[in-house]
Amino acid sequence: MMNSKPQRQRTAVYASGALVTLLALLWVMALAAGEGVAISGTVVDQDGAAVAGARVRVRATENMVLSGADGRFTLSGLAAGRDMEVTAWAEGFYIASTHVTPPTADLLLALRPYHTQDHPTYVWAAPDEGANACGTCHPSIIGQWQGNAHGTAVSNPRFYSLYNGTDLVGNTAVAPGYIQDFPGTAGNCADCHAPGAGLDRYLGVDMNDVRGQVTAGVHCDYCHKIGGLYLDPQSGSVYPNAPGVRSQRLLRPPPGDDIFFGPYDDVHDPDTYLPVISESQFCAPCHQFSFWGTPIYESYAEWQASAYAAAGVTCQACHMPPTGETFFALPEVGGVAHAPEDIPSHLQRGALDEELLADTVTMTLAAEQAGQTLGVAVGLTNSGAGHDAPTDHPGRQLLLEVRAQDGAGRPLTLLAGPRLPEWSGELAGQPGEAYAKVLADVTTGAAPVVSYWKPTRLVSDNRIAAHETAWTAYTFLLPPGATQVQVTAELRFRRLFAETAVAKGWDTPDIVMARAEVMAGVGPEWAWFAPLVVGGR
């Protein structure tokens, strides 16, 4: 018994030594298995000078480091004997890449500078036709682009009905129309709708001359030749009177070369990385501008003022959501698998996307009996858009219709509360509210108008800002003897004011964004409150 304590100490020492030995053995085994080796080297420019701050990455992984002041870098935690591709990128250079088998300590990555001047003689590559078509390597992206607003920028009949002042099929003169108001001119519509043509012909592109010419519109090669933006450093937005191409720095390549600016720093020359392509600023040139001093398209400024901007949630997060694909380029042309969340789609979801609209507004409907009256309150919360609802084109509107009826289906009389305005078409005069930016023609006083190419003034703007809630209240008369009521609220998205839409033949139906309904008994003995929250349609 006297030796028990020393014996326990010796045992503990032996156990500790065995643990150390075991750990050392595991470490040796890990090294033997090829784990934990490194690649080191240097990033240099075309003259062999060190490039500091270059992003060096094991391709398609999160294993990335910045080169030091001497251009040196080390990528650790790699598998020995396993071939891998290492890339490097720095501002002003194409991406350099090479295959290497670690460990190695002498890797040299030489960066090739790209041109700094735009070359207007460059001929745009077609998205889906020809040997250099973008769809050869990116078929899924092309499929998404073809059906979105960018892919149809030079073919959308609704646009041309407003540009020419015709009906939807172009057969009848129907105001409004830019060409009607300013005959003999072309306007600046091409700056956003046909930038591939408008880039080199300021105020000189008649949209009818480029109709259907896909490379005149908003196409792959155009967007990926944008090498930067001209933005006001004070506002972080576009300068006045600089829509679309006027705020974009195009860098078309010289003969014999090419360039593609994109969201990845680990693809191959002639690709290069452009961080701003993944930021909301990239959208600003075509989604923030005024006409005649009146703000028209403001979704970028609305985003800037929202909590989304403060939280770093970009336009792309909602309008270019990942679809779960792991390849943005086909493997047979060099594409490698990336994390699905790192591959944005090119859906550019917008005003025709019913699912997107249904996720934009949350509706709250509440009703309460007070004697012989029924009080109804409707709250609309812009819970899903990083800008006002609706936004951009001033013809867009949200129409809230509120209906109350007794058990026999007879409508209740509205005693107090708003009614839908005259320009709501078949809904005019019904209990409800319209949310829109209403413009008036400065010369004629007509309102609402969508001819913002003429001088207009803002009459009203009650659109719902991001994360804000708009409430409306209604009082209905309960008929004698009523024992049950039903209240329904429905929110519709409409693309154009009814009278103009009918005249031009726009047959796009309203989209129901939210709907709520309550039913309850009423009478002398009843007193009830029935709220309902609806997040979809």
C-alpha positions in Angstrom: 0.0 0.0 0.0 2.9 2.3 0.7 4.0 2.1 -3.0 0.5 2.7 -4.5 0.9 6.4 -5.1 4.3 6.2 -7.0 2.9 3.3 -9.0 -0.1 5.4 -10.1 2.2 8.3 -11.1 4.4 5.9 -13.2 1.3 4.5 -14.8 0.1 8.0 -15.7 3.5 8.8 -17.2 3.5 5.7 -19.2 0.0 6.4 -20.5 1.0 9.9 -21.4 4.0 8.7 -23.3 1.9 6.1 -25.2 -0.6 8.9 -26.2 2.3 11.0 -27.6 3.6 8.0 -29.4 0.2 7.3 -30.9 -0.3 10.9 -32.0 3.1 10.9 -33.6 2.3 7.7 -35.4 -0.9 9.1 -36.7 0.9 12.2 -37.9 3.5 10.0 -39.7 0.7 8.0 -41.3 -1.0 11.2 -42.4 2.2 12.3 -44.1 2.6 8.9 -45.6 -0.9 9.2 -47.0 0.0 12.5 -48.6 -2.0 14.9 -46.3 -0.9 18.4 -45.3 1.7 19.2 -47.9 2.0 22.6 -49.6 2.5 24.4 -52.8 4.6 27.6 -52.7 5.8 29.9 -55.5 5.8 33.4 -56.9 3.3 35.5 -58.9 5.0 37.8 -61.4 4.0 40.1 -64.2 5.0 40.1 -67.9 8.4 41.6 -67.0 9.1 39.1 -64.2 8.4 41.6 -61.5 6.7 40.4 -58.3 2.9 41.0 -58.1 1.7 41.7 -54.6 -1.9 41.0 -53.5 -2.7 38.5 -56.2 -5.4 36.0 -55.4 -3.9 32.5 -55.7 -6.3 29.6 -55.5 -6.6 25.9 -55.8 -9.2 26.0 -58.6 -12.8 25.5 -57.5 -12.0 25.4 -53.8 -12.0 27.9 -50.9 -8.2 27.4 -50.5 -7.0 30.8 -51.5 -4.2 33.1 -50.3 -2.9 36.6 -51.3 0.6 36.9 -52.6 3.0 38.9 -50.4 4.9 42.0 -51.2 7.6 39.8 -52.9 4.9 38.0 -54.9 5.4 34.8 -52.8 2.6 32.6 -51.7 2.0 29.3 -50.0 -1.1 27.1 -50.3 -1.2 24.5 -47.5 -3.3 21.5 -46.5 -2.9 19.8 -49.9 -2.8 16.1 -50.9 0.7 14.9 -52.0 0.9 13.4 -55.5 -2.6 14.6 -56.5 -2.7 16.7 -59.7 -4.5 20.0 -59.2 -4.9 23.3 -60.9 -3.7 26.5 -59.3 -4.8 30.0 -60.5 -3.7 33.5 -59.9 -5.4 36.8 -60.6 -4.7 40.5 -59.9 -6.4 43.7 -61.1 -5.5 44.5 -64.7 -4.5 41.0 -65.6 -6.0 37.9 -67.1 -6.1 34.8 -64.9 -3.0 32.7 -64.9 -3.4 28.9 -64.3 -1.3 25.8 -64.3 -1.5 22.2 -63.2 0.9 21.1 -60.5 1.4 18.0 -58.3 2.3 19.0 -54.7 4.5 19.3 -52.8 6.5 22.0 -54.7 8.2 25.1 -53.7 9.1 26.7 -57.0 5.8 27.3 -58.8 5.8 30.4 -61.0 2.6 32.0 -62.1 3.0 34.7 -64.8 0.2 37.2 -65.2 -0.6 38.6 -68.7 -2.0 42.2 -68.6 -5.1 43.0 -70.6 -5.7 46.0 -72.8 -6.9 49.3 -71.3 -8.6 50.8 -74.4 -11.9 49.7 -76.0 -11.7 48.5 -79.6 -14.9 49.3 -81.5 -13.9 47.2 -84.5 -14.5 44.1 -82.4 -17.5 41.9 -83.7 -19.8 40.6 -81.0 -20.0 36.9 -80.5 -23.5 35.5 -80.9 -25.0 33.7 -77.9 -26.2 30.6 -79.6 -25.0 30.6 -83.2 -21.6 30.1 -84.8 -18.3 28.6 -83.8 -17.7 31.1 -81.0 -21.2 31.0 -79.6 -21.4 31.3 -75.8 -23.9 28.4 -75.7 -21.2 26.0 -76.9 -19.7 26.1 -73.4 -22.6 27.4 -71.4 -25.9 25.8 -72.8 -27.8 26.1 -69.5 -27.0 29.7 -69.1 -28.1 30.5 -72.7 -31.4 28.7 -72.0 -32.1 30.9 -69.0 -31.1 34.1 -70.8 -33.2 33.4 -73.9 -36.5 33.7 -71.8 -35.6 36.7 -69.6 -36.0 40.4 -70.1 -32.4 40.8 -71.2 -32.7 38.0 -73.8 -35.8 39.6 -75.3 -34.6 43.3 -75.1 -34.7 43.8 -78.9 -37.8 41.6 -79.5 -40.3 42.4 -76.8 -43.5 43.6 -78.5 -44.6 45.6 -75.5 -41.5 47.7 -75.7 -42.0 48.4 -79.4 -45.6 49.3 -78.9 -44.5 52.1 -76.6 -41.5 53.1 -78.7 -43.5 53.3 -82.0 -46.9 54.3 -80.6 -48.8 51.3 -82.0 -50.8 48.4 -80.7 -49.1 45.2 -79.7 -48.8 43.8 -83.2 -47.8 47.2 -84.7 -50.7 47.7 -87.0 -52.6 50.6 -85.5 -51.4 54.0 -84.3 -52.1 54.1 -80.5 -50.6 56.7 -78.2 -48.4 57.0 -76.4 -45.3 56.4 -78.4 -41.8 58.0 -78.6 -41.7 58.1 -82.4 -45.1 59.8 -82.4 -43.9 62.5 -80.1 -40.4 62.9 -81.5 -40.6 61.9 -85.2 -37.3 61.8 -87.1 -35.3 61.1 -84.0 -34.1 57.8 -82.4 -33.9 58.7 -78.8 -31.6 57.1 -76.2 -33.6 53.8 -75.6 -30.7 51.9 -77.1 -28.5 52.9 -74.2 -30.2 50.2 -72.2 -32.4 48.1 -74.5 -29.8 47.7 -77.4 -26.4 48.5 -75.8 -24.6 46.3 -78.3 -25.6 48.9 -81.0 -26.0 52.0 -78.9 -22.5 51.8 -77.5 -21.0 53.3 -80.7 -24.0 55.4 -81.9 -25.2 57.7 -79.2 -28.7 58.9 -79.9 -28.4 57.3 -83.3 -30.0 53.9 -83.0 -33.6 53.6 -84.2 -34.8 50.6 -82.3 -36.8 49.4 -85.3 -33.5 49.0 -87.2 -32.1 46.5 -84.6 -35.3 44.6 -83.9 -34.5 40.9 -83.6 -30.7 41.5 -83.9 -29.7 39.6 -80.8 -26.2 41.0 -80.6 -27.6 44.5 -80.7 -29.4 43.8 -77.4 -28.4 42.8 -73.9 -26.4 39.7 -74.6 -23.7 37.6 -73.1 -20.7 39.0 -74.9 -21.8 42.6 -74.2 -22.2 42.2 -70.4 -19.0 40.2 -70.1 -17.0 42.9 -72.0 -17.9 45.4 -69.3 -14.6 46.1 -67.5 -15.8 48.6 -65.0 -18.4 51.3 -64.3 -18.4 55.1 -64.2 -20.2 55.9 -61.0 -20.4 59.0 -58.8 -18.1 58.2 -55.8 -20.3 60.4 -53.5 -23.6 58.7 -54.3 -22.3 55.3 -55.4 -24.7 55.6 -58.3 -24.8 56.8 -61.9 -24.1 60.4 -62.9 -27.1 62.4 -64.2 -28.0 61.8 -67.9 -25.7 58.8 -68.1 -28.0 55.8 -68.5 -26.9 52.3 -69.6 -23.8 52.3 -71.8 -22.9 55.8 -70.8 -22.0 54.5 -67.3 -20.3 51.3 -68.4 -16.6 51.0 -69.3 -16.5 48.6 -72.2 -13.2 46.9 -73.0 -13.6 45.1 -76.3 -10.4 43.3 -77.2 -8.0 44.1 -80.0 -7.7 41.9 -83.1 -6.3 38.5 -82.3 -7.2 38.6 -78.6 -10.3 38.2 -76.5 -11.5 38.9 -72.9 -14.4 37.9 -70.7 -15.0 39.7 -67.4 -16.8 37.4 -64.9 -17.5 36.5 -61.3 -14.7 33.9 -60.9 -11.0 34.4 -60.2 -10.0 30.8 -61.1 -10.9 30.2 -64.7 -8.7 30.4 -67.8 -7.2 33.2 -69.9 -8.9 35.0 -71.8 -11.1 35.2 -68.7 -10.5 37.7 -65.9 -12.2 38.5 -62.6 -14.4 41.5 -62.1 -15.6 41.8 -58.5 -18.3 44.4 -59.3 -20.1 42.0 -61.6 -21.5 40.3 -58.5 -22.5 43.6 -56.8 -25.7 45.7 -57.1 -23.7 48.5 -58.6 -23.4 46.5 -61.8 -27.2 46.9 -62.3 -27.3 50.6 -61.6 -26.6 52.0 -65.1 -29.9 50.6 -66.5 -32.0 50.7 -63.3 -31.3 54.3 -62.1 -32.0 57.3 -64.2 -34.2 60.3 -64.7 -35.9 62.0 -67.7 -36.3 65.7 -67.8 -35.3 65.8 -64.2 -38.0 63.4 -63.0 -36.7 60.2 -61.5 -38.2 57.3 -63.5 -36.3 54.1 -62.9 -35.2 54.1 -59.3 -34.8 50.4 -58.2 -31.1 50.9 -57.5 -31.6 54.0 -55.2 -34.5 52.2 -53.5 -32.1 49.3 -52.8 -29.5 51.7 -51.5 -32.0 53.0 -49.0 -33.0 49.6 -47.8 -31.8 47.3 -45.1 -30.8 44.9 -47.8 -28.0 47.2 -48.9 -26.8 47.6 -45.3 -26.8 43.8 -44.9 -24.9 43.2 -48.2 -27.8 41.5 -50.0 -27.4 42.2 -53.6 -29.8 42.4 -56.6 -28.2 39.3 -58.0 -29.2 37.3 -54.8 -32.9 37.6 -55.7 -32.8 38.0 -59.5 -30.0 35.5 -60.3 -30.5 32.8 -57.6 -28.5 29.6 -57.9 -30.5 26.7 -59.3 -28.4 23.9 -57.9 -26.1 23.4 -60.9 -22.5 22.6 -60.2 -21.0 23.5 -63.6 -21.2 26.9 -65.2 -19.2 25.5 -68.2 -19.4 22.0 -69.6 -16.7 19.7 -68.3 -15.6 18.7 -71.8 -14.5 22.3 -72.4 -12.6 22.7 -69.1 -15.5 23.4 -66.7 -15.0 22.1 -63.2 -17.4 21.6 -60.4 -18.1 24.5 -58.0 -20.2 24.7 -55.0 -23.9 25.1 -56.2 -24.3 28.3 -54.2 -21.4 29.9 -56.1 -23.0 29.5 -59.5 -25.7 32.2 -60.1 -28.3 31.5 -62.6 -29.1 33.9 -65.5 -32.8 33.7 -65.0 -32.9 37.5 -64.1 -36.3 36.9 -62.5 -38.6 39.9 -62.9 -42.1 41.2 -63.3 -43.4 38.1 -65.2 -42.2 35.6 -62.6 -45.3 34.6 -60.6 -43.3 32.8 -57.9 -41.1 35.8 -57.4 -44.1 38.2 -57.1 -45.9 35.8 -54.7 -42.9 36.0 -52.4 -42.7 39.8 -52.5 -45.6 40.9 -50.4 -47.1 39.5 -47.2 -50.8 40.3 -46.5 -52.5 40.8 -43.1 -56.3 40.8 -43.1 -58.3 41.6 -40.0 -62.0 42.2 -39.4 -64.1 43.1 -36.4 -67.8 43.8 -35.8 -68.8 47.0 -34.1 -72.6 47.1 -33.7 -74.1 47.3 -37.2 -70.8 47.9 -38.9 -67.9 45.7 -39.9 -64.4 47.1 -39.6 -61.7 45.7 -41.9 -58.0 46.4 -42.0 -55.5 45.2 -44.6 -51.7 45.4 -44.2 -49.4 44.9 -47.1 -45.7 44.3 -46.1 -43.0 44.4 -48.7 -41.3 41.5 -47.2 -39.4 40.1 -50.1 -38.2 42.9 -52.4 -35.0 44.9 -51.9 -36.7 47.9 -53.6 -40.2 49.5 -53.7 -43.2 47.4 -54.8 -43.8 47.9 -57.6 -40.6 49.3 -59.0 -39.0 50.8 -62.2 -41.4 51.2 -65.1 -44.1 53.8 -64.1 -46.9 51.8 -65.7 -46.7 49.1 -63.1 -49.1 49.1 -60.2 -50.4 47.0 -57.3 -54.2 46.9 -57.0 -55.7 45.8 -53.7 -59.4 44.9 -53.9 -61.3 44.3 -50.7 -64.7 42.5 -50.9 -67.2 42.0 -48.0 -70.4 40.1 -48.4 -73.1 38.4 -46.3 -73.9 34.7 -46.1 -76.1 35.0 -49.2 -73.3 36.5 -51.3 -74.7 40.0 -51.2 -72.0 42.7 -51.1 -71.9 45.0 -48.1 -72.1 48.7 -48.5 -68.9 50.6 -47.9 -69.4 53.4 -45.4 -65.8 54.6 -45.2 -62.4 53.7 -46.7 -60.6 54.1 -50.0 -61.8 53.0 -53.4 -59.7 52.0 -56.4 -59.1 55.0 -58.8 -60.7 55.5 -62.2 -57.5 54.3 -63.9 -57.9 50.8 -62.4 -60.1 49.8 -65.3 -62.8 47.2 -64.4 -61.9 47.5 -60.7 -62.4 51.2 -60.5 -64.7 52.3 -57.6 -64.3 49.0 -55.8 -63.2 49.1 -52.1 -59.4 49.0 -52.1 -56.2 50.8 -52.8 -53.8 51.3 -55.8 -50.0 51.5 -55.2 -48.1 53.2 -58.0 -46.0 56.1 -59.1 -48.3 58.4 -60.9 -46.9 60.8 -63.5 -48.6 63.7 -65.3 -47.8 65.2 -68.6 -46.4 68.6 -68.0 -47.9 70.1 -71.1 -51.4 68.6 -71.1 -51.8 67.7 -67.4 -53.0 64.2 -68.4 -52.4 61.6 -65.7 -51.5 58.9 -65.2 -49.0 58.7 -68.2 -46.1 56.4 -69.1 -44.7 58.7 -71.8 -41.7 59.7 -69.6 -39.7 60.5 -72.7 -41.7 63.8 -72.6 -41.5 66.2 -69.6 -43.5 64.8 -66.8 -44.1 65.7 -63.1 -44.7 63.4 -60.2 -48.3 63.5 -59.0 -48.1 60.9 -56.3 -46.0 57.9 -55.2 -47.4 55.5 -52.6 -45.4 52.4 -53.5 -44.3 50.2 -50.6 -40.7 50.5 -49.7 -38.6 47.4 -48.7 -39.7 46.0 -45.3 -42.4 48.7 -44.9 -46.1 48.0 -44.3 -49.0 49.9 -45.9 -52.3 49.8 -44.0 -55.7 50.6 -45.3 -59.0 50.5 -43.2 -62.6 50.1 -44.3 -66.0 50.3 -42.7 -68.9 48.3 -44.1 -72.6 48.4 -43.1 -74.0 45.1 -41.8 -77.4 44.4 -43.3 -80.2 43.7 -40.8 -80.5 40.0 -39.9 -77.0 39.1 -41.2 -75.6 36.1 -39.4 -72.4 35.5 -41.4 -70.0 37.6 -43.4 -67.0 36.8 -45.7 -64.2 39.3 -46.3 -61.7 38.7 -49.1 -58.6 40.8 -50.0 -56.7 40.2 -53.2 -53.5 42.0 -54.4 -52.8 42.0 -58.1 -49.8 43.1 -60.1 -50.6 44.9 -63.3 -48.1 46.0 -66.0 -49.8 49.0 -67.5 -52.7 51.3 -66.8 -55.9 49.7 -68.0 -57.0 52.2 -70.6 -53.6 52.2 -72.3 -53.2 48.4 -72.0 -56.6 47.8 -73.7 -55.9 50.3 -76.5 -52.5 48.7 -77.2 -53.7 45.2 -76.9 -51.5 44.2 -74.0 -53.1 40.9 -73.1 -50.8 40.0 -70.2 -53.1 39.0 -67.4 -52.8 40.4 -63.9 -50.7 38.3 -61.5 -52.2 37.6 -58.1 -49.5 38.4 -55.5 -51.4 37.7 -52.3 -54.8 36.7 -51.2 -56.5 36.4 -47.8 -60.0 35.5 -46.6 -61.9 35.4 -43.3 -65.4 34.1 -42.6 -67.3 34.5 -39.3 -70.7 34.8 -37.7 -72.1 38.2 -36.9 -75.1 39.4 -35.0 -76.1 41.1 -31.7 -74.3 38.4 -29.7 -71.2 38.3 -31.8 -68.0 40.3 -31.4 -65.0 38.9 -33.1 -61.6 39.7 -34.4 -60.2 37.4 -37.1 -56.6 38.2 -38.4 -55.0 36.2 -41.1 -51.5 36.4 -42.5 -50.8 35.3 -46.0 -47.3 35.1 -47.5 -48.3 33.8 -50.9 -51.1 33.7 -53.3 
